[in-house]
Amino acid sequence: MNAEPAEATSDNGGDHGFRLSYGYGTDRGLRRELNEDSFIASDPVFAVADGMGGHEAGEIASGLCVRTLGSAPQLATGARTASAADLHECILEADSRIRNATGARAGTTLSGVVVVEQLGLPYWLVMNIGDSRTYRLSQGQFQQVSVDHSEVQELVDAGDITAEEAATHPRRHVVTRALGTGDETEADFWLLPIEEGDRILICSDGLNGELGDDHMFRILSTVGHPQDAVDALIQAALRNGGRDNVTVVVVDAKNVLGEGAVATTAPRPVAAVEDVDTLPRPVVADAVADAAADGAAPSGGAAPSGGAAPSDRGGNGN
Ligand code: MG
């Protein structure tokens, strides 16, 4: 999906007048011969996939991944009905397609959001596998939503190194889960209410490997249009070294509750949603089955656990 036009705005025309605007871009960077990243930015799905495997195999893997998302009926243009179960199924399909195409020699990360509605209110359904990232700038707060599936994240979780040390650790490119390769292929999901003015940043590690959170926050909080923010982020990553492919998608949500909604809209059903912020691997499968059985939203609570079978990314030691 790398050949799409550089900018687009979407208005789903629903009851709320809810508006999404977004920008996207990708750059090979200054050191790599190929760009193995792929992305999709097509309402309701916005995602980045960072392929690994070298010799174009990584590009095949990441491309298959985003095309599988792009062709899923539940993610058709403007659809708002996708569930974590739908995405789980779609991700399994992508995993199988990549394995068939590359003999499990290539893999890809996947991170991003699907815009969904529940009880008439919009949510970010965040998905992640690997170490591409989804961040949210909401009400002035900038936070990484996804949790990396990486060796250094496990070291951080264990208290062995700090997040700052992880950024320069020699093993920082080793992911513990990926699609298309290895044994650990489960994604994590989070469901977050969309707040007025929310800005989502989705990126491959070529961005956050070059820019700290403060730098990303500064750009995201000062550059108005999402496409300008994307361009500024990519240029900053290149100025700081551009050692990897860098791919960025920025999505803004406006008019979330619509005109005059303050007086007429019922409170958000917070209690129903708080339970499903995190869907760790063992819970997703069960929750999916439960949801299918009784039509309820999936629920879970514990933090995602790290996986085995690390696979080395690209192997160039950056
Ligand atoms: Mg990368």
Residues whose N, C-alpha, C, O or C-beta is under 5 A from the ligand:
A	BS01	MG	D50 S204 D205 G206 D244 N245
